[in-house]
């Protein structure tokens, strides 16, 4: 009797997953804020971003024997940190989200507390930055009519946050002013009164983080012209300072989060398709194998990252390592082993007085695997015909 033994060998995978960390580094060399930022970006990742009470403690642990103050990454960008309350990108055409009509010398962040935009006759009907806690009348944006924005005068005095809430609950939002014609419309509605519009700003972190965590000392921030932030090396509380003074500083080094669920999702004799979870839009990747490295950008959206490695040899085991990358810093990497497909067909002729048992078939298969040096741990499918 003549029988054929067909052996299919498919890919096997092993995965390890880890998580990223942030390390703070105290640099006891007094520099102004700008030069401290440059050193941190050259030698570490950036000036320290502090996002929680745990981060405050971590910074304190790097400076436990020091006193005084040290720069961190929080600072004022008086010109470029302003944004509109109505955060809908489809509402703004090219250049419209950055339209500004400031009064001469504004914004100036007088007394260190002016984070909201107002409009008034004493500013020649142009814009001023004011303390958000002041009570003002306001102008709401109520939608569009025949393609034009419409605005509503609100008589009741409110602080900026209360005015924003009222406009959102009853109309669309506080007024956004996208161009000169809309500026003139709001000017007519305001009729010379001080009014809140939808413009506001926050201090920003050197690395672009959007963290809103704050840890101010009492009565801080408090001074015009003090636009950079330092932390007390004793209490961990923050104060605004003149950016030109020289202080030691705290940098951080970010190790990007490791990729998760690194796996092989398909293969043939000459290629392997790899997939892993996206970290975020700021993290790119490096795939390493056979002494080569390939840069891979994160895709748009929230889906996984998929990459196919081609021109491989059949029936060959490869080790693939993927690193997540932020700036010039990469994670320690996650590795998998993958074997390209191959199919061996063994045609075995023998004489037998009867049918082989399943046990005899398995034993014969094992002998062939051993004889031809095939990796038994990779055998996924066996069939005898």
PETA-V663361 format. One record per residue. PHI is phi in radians with two decimals (none if undefined). PSI is psi in radians with two decimals (NA if undefined). Layout:
phi={PHI;PHI}
psi={PSI;PSI}
//
This chain:
phi={none;-2.06;-2.26;-2.05;-1.96;-1.95;-2.03;-1.88;-2.06;-2.03;-1.21;-1.95;-2.34;-2.28;-2.28;-2.27;-2.22;-2.41;-2.27;-1.40;-2.46;-2.04;-2.05;-1.62;-2.31;-1.50;-1.98;-1.56;-2.19;-1.12;-2.48;-1.25;-1.09;-1.11;-1.23;-1.10;-1.04;-1.09;-1.10;-1.08;-1.26;-1.33;-1.86;-2.30;-1.84;-3.00;-1.04;-1.07;-1.78;-2.09;-2.00;-2.91;-1.09;-1.12;-1.17;-1.00;-1.12;-1.13;-1.11;-1.05;-1.20;-1.48;-2.26;-1.07;-1.76;-1.93;-2.21;1.62;-2.29;-2.49;-1.14;-2.15;-1.43;-1.34;-2.82;-1.59;-2.07;-1.08;-1.67;-1.94;-1.76;-1.37;-2.55;-1.69;-1.04;-1.37;-1.75;-2.22;-1.06;-1.23;-1.36;-1.91;-1.41;-1.04;1.41;-1.33;-1.21;-1.89;-1.10;-2.41;-2.50;-1.25;-1.19;-0.94;1.47;-1.94;-1.34;-2.20;0.90;-1.02;1.14;1.26;-2.32;-1.74;-2.09;-2.22;-1.68;-2.27;-2.42;-2.96;-1.13;-1.17;-1.75;1.03;0.98;-1.96;-1.79;-2.38;-1.61;-2.36;-1.12;-1.13;-1.42;-1.15;-1.58;-2.41;-1.25;-2.61;-2.16;-1.72;-1.56;-1.94;2.00;-2.04;-2.37;0.94;1.43;-2.01;-1.18;-2.13;-2.29;-2.23;-1.39;-2.03;-1.31;-1.13;-1.34;-2.56;-1.30;-1.08;-1.12;-1.14;-1.12;-1.06;-1.09;-1.08;-1.10;-1.19;-1.36;-1.99;-2.32;-1.95;-3.01;-1.02;-1.11;-1.70;-2.05;-1.70;-2.89;-1.11;-1.03;-1.23;-1.02;-1.16;-1.11;-1.15;-1.01;-1.18;-1.16;-1.21;0.93;1.53;-1.42;-1.27;-2.40;-1.38;-2.01;-1.40;-1.44;-2.68;-2.58;-2.29;-1.05;-2.11;-1.57;-0.99;-1.56;1.48;-1.03;-1.76;-1.05;-1.78;-1.10;-2.37;-2.48;-1.26;-1.14;-1.01;1.13;-2.09;-1.27;-2.51;-2.33;-1.06;1.53;-1.67;-1.88;-2.02;-2.05;-2.15;-1.86;-1.25;-1.32;-1.78;-1.65;1.39;-1.46;-1.89;-2.51;-1.50;-2.41;-1.16;-1.09;-1.50;-1.27;-1.78;-2.38;-1.10;-2.65;-2.05;-1.78;-2.35;-2.04;-1.79;-1.66;-1.02;-1.04;-1.14;-1.18;-2.03;1.02;-1.27;-2.72;-1.70;-1.88;3.12;-2.80;-2.41;-1.24;-2.21;-2.63;-2.31;-1.75;-1.93;-2.60;-2.67;-1.34;-1.15;-1.53;-2.89;-1.22;-1.59;-1.78;-1.80;-2.46;-2.18;-1.81;-2.07;-2.86;0.88;1.34;-1.99;-2.27;-2.14;-1.44;-2.29;-1.51;-1.19;-1.30;-1.18;1.43;-1.85;-1.29;-1.28;-1.58;-2.18;-2.53;-1.85;-1.71;-1.95;1.03;-1.66;-1.58;-1.18;0.98;-2.21;-1.57;-2.12;-1.89;-1.96;-2.21;-2.01;-1.97;-1.52;-2.30;-2.22;1.10;-1.81;-1.86;-2.07;-1.27;-1.33;1.63;-2.23;-2.09;-2.36;-1.85;-2.40;-1.98;-1.17;-1.18;-2.74;-2.23;-1.88;-1.91;-1.86;-1.88;-2.01;-1.85;-2.78;-1.85;-2.61;-1.39;-2.86;-1.28;-1.27;-1.31;-1.06;-1.08;-1.15;-1.10;-1.11;-1.11;-1.11;-1.07;-1.08;-1.12;-1.19;-1.04;-1.17;-1.10;-1.71;1.16;-1.46;-1.32;-1.10;-1.22;-1.69;-1.28;-1.85;-2.30;-2.24;-2.57;-2.16;-2.14}
psi={2.59;2.27;2.64;2.41;2.12;2.19;2.15;2.26;2.10;3.05;2.48;2.60;2.45;2.31;2.50;2.41;2.48;-3.07;2.63;2.92;2.78;2.28;2.26;2.52;2.04;2.21;1.90;0.90;1.92;2.20;2.81;2.97;-0.73;-0.76;-0.60;-0.73;-0.75;-0.76;-0.77;-0.72;-0.54;-0.71;-0.31;-2.36;-0.90;3.07;2.67;2.28;2.28;2.04;0.02;2.94;-0.56;-0.65;-0.67;-0.79;-0.69;-0.70;-0.76;-0.58;-0.37;-0.22;0.50;-0.44;0.14;2.75;3.05;-2.59;2.79;2.52;2.49;-3.10;-0.10;2.39;2.90;2.35;1.55;-0.46;-0.60;0.04;0.10;2.50;2.89;2.54;-0.67;1.76;1.17;1.81;-0.48;-0.28;-0.38;2.22;-3.06;2.16;-0.14;-0.56;-0.34;0.19;2.30;2.62;1.03;2.57;2.69;2.27;0.02;2.68;2.61;-0.09;0.84;2.31;0.21;0.28;0.29;1.70;0.07;2.64;2.32;2.99;2.36;2.81;-0.63;-0.25;0.41;0.65;0.56;-2.94;2.62;2.64;2.33;2.87;2.28;-0.28;-0.24;2.58;2.19;2.77;3.05;2.88;2.15;2.60;2.19;0.21;-2.97;2.61;2.09;0.69;0.04;2.50;2.54;2.56;2.65;2.31;2.29;2.03;-0.61;2.38;2.27;2.73;3.01;-0.76;-0.74;-0.68;-0.72;-0.79;-0.77;-0.81;-0.71;-0.60;-0.49;-0.36;-2.16;-0.96;3.04;2.69;2.24;2.41;1.93;-0.25;3.08;-0.75;-0.68;-0.58;-0.77;-0.63;-0.81;-0.65;-0.76;-0.69;-0.72;-0.55;0.76;-0.13;2.73;2.22;2.59;2.41;3.12;0.14;2.35;2.93;2.85;2.71;2.64;2.70;2.56;-0.62;0.09;0.08;2.57;0.33;2.36;0.07;2.35;2.61;0.96;2.55;2.86;2.43;0.42;2.61;2.70;-0.04;2.34;2.37;-0.19;1.60;0.04;2.74;2.39;2.68;2.49;2.29;-0.14;-0.89;-0.37;0.04;2.74;2.69;2.67;2.49;2.79;2.16;-0.30;-0.24;2.76;2.16;2.69;3.06;2.85;2.12;2.96;2.67;2.15;2.16;2.01;2.60;2.41;2.64;2.67;2.61;0.82;2.21;2.84;2.25;-0.07;2.72;2.78;-2.78;-0.36;0.07;2.73;2.29;2.19;2.66;2.52;2.90;2.41;2.49;-1.11;-3.14;-0.31;-0.16;2.14;-3.03;2.69;2.20;2.21;2.29;2.61;0.63;0.13;2.76;2.38;2.21;2.32;2.19;2.61;2.41;2.82;2.73;-2.97;0.10;3.04;2.90;2.26;2.31;2.30;2.22;2.12;-3.14;0.69;2.90;2.49;2.66;0.68;2.39;2.28;2.62;2.15;2.35;2.26;2.32;2.39;2.53;2.28;2.03;-2.14;0.15;2.31;2.71;3.04;-0.17;2.70;2.35;2.59;2.71;2.36;2.45;2.21;2.69;2.62;2.70;2.09;2.25;2.08;2.17;2.00;2.19;2.32;2.86;2.43;2.52;-0.13;-3.05;2.43;2.46;2.86;-0.67;-0.74;-0.66;-0.77;-0.71;-0.70;-0.73;-0.77;-0.65;-0.70;-0.71;-0.79;-0.73;-0.69;0.13;0.57;2.57;1.86;-0.48;-0.24;-0.07;2.12;-0.65;2.36;2.42;2.53;2.27;NA}
//
